Amino acid sequence: MVLNIAGMYRPWLWPVLSLITLVVGACSEAAHSPAAPSAETTPAVTPANDVSRGPYAVGEMSLLLGQLSVSRHPGGTFVRPLEVWYPADATSVTTQPRATYNLRGWLPSRVFVELADGDALRVEMDAYRDIPISQHGGFPILLFSHGFAGYRDEASFLTTFLASWGFVVAAPEHLERDLPAVYDNNVGAPGIDVLDLEDTLALLNLENGADRILKGRLDFSRVATIGRSGGGGAAIATAKDAEISAFIAYAPTGLPSGALPAKRGLIFAGNADHVVTAAETESTYERMSAPRRFVAIDGAGDASFTDICPLASSSGGPMKMAADTGFPPPAQVVALYTDGCAPPGVAPEAGWRAIRGLTLAFLQEVLGTGPAKFPGPGTTRFATVGVRIREDGKLSN
């Protein structure tokens, strides 16, 4: 059964979706719509500590995370969207347009209907909908948890990049703390995001064994969690599971109490982050077990780890556009969507290059997927951006 689920992220559609237990998806119209074709080709390179895209084209598919473990959920809506980016062969990309998403669709319905459906909040991804996965796998798996007041596509600058380097990246929508929930002060119970990540891995296992796009191409011996803000806390908490080899957290909040999981970990901080300060993030590093790594990026704010900042140049950005409808967002949401986007913050593309390159170097070393080695504490610049790095212990086995 194939449904167009890519647009089913609006909160007023969830009563309908809750009737579904497990559906795999499909083509895209509203949330993920086509963009103009690109003549670019993906470079076939394998550099250490480079920030070029990898040798693969990138596919994107939408699934629904169903009632795989209803008994573990304390209540609420069980069915939620799941976005997956995966490596594909360049020959699979012919005349297809690139995939896009429109942030307008995550705003509450009263704001949504007041905004023109233009390009101001549309993000083009370097990915193509539903093309075949490369047959060169098995590919390691990354479970991505979006931030507090975020959404599953929020870091496509990173998720598509990692997929081009041979990772399958899966990002569930955390309905209890995504943008619609926080905008309307309807935040749900904590901890369900961890269940979402665990259920995502279970669903990928089903997809790997089914006669669908991902069939037989996933490597469940190499799994890591990654997340931002509240998703960073979820990524760390989920790393307790035996299936998880390592974690990466970007300005994490909502951390588990007590000892953190004894897994290899990397923590990112923004030196200009006013939401989760670099000092707070560094204190999380102090709680981690070796081997561990810490990176502080000069000029980076909380939103620097997302796709959001470039949208600020269009009509003042998503929160300004939302406020202009007469239904202003809460101050907390405004801060999350603007922190680090204005000068003297690091330019979005420059920050992304450092985030992508350092993330890739860590994953290649800990999961054994490539030659990159994580730079040492003597490194003060990476991809033209100032950084401060701390290390403790050897990452590779």
Secondary structure, DSSP 8 states (H G I E B T S, - for coil): --B--TTTT-GGGHHHHTT-S--BB---SSSS-B-------------TT--S--SSEEEEEEEEE--TTGGGS-SS---EEEEEEEEE-GGG-SS---BEEEGGGGS-HHHHTTS--SSTTEEE-S-EET----TT--EEEEEEE--TTB-TTTTHHHHHHHHHTT-EEEEE--TTTBHHHHHTT----TTHHHHHHHHHHHHHHHHHHSSSTTTT-EEEEEEEEEEETHHHHHHHHHTTSTT--EEEEES--S--SSS---SEEEEEEETT-SSS-HHHHHHHHHHS-SSEEEEEETT--GGGGSS-GGGGGTTT-HHHHHHTTT----HHHHHHHHTTTSTTS--HHHHHHHHHHHHHHHHHHHHT-SS-----TT--EETTEEEEEEEES----
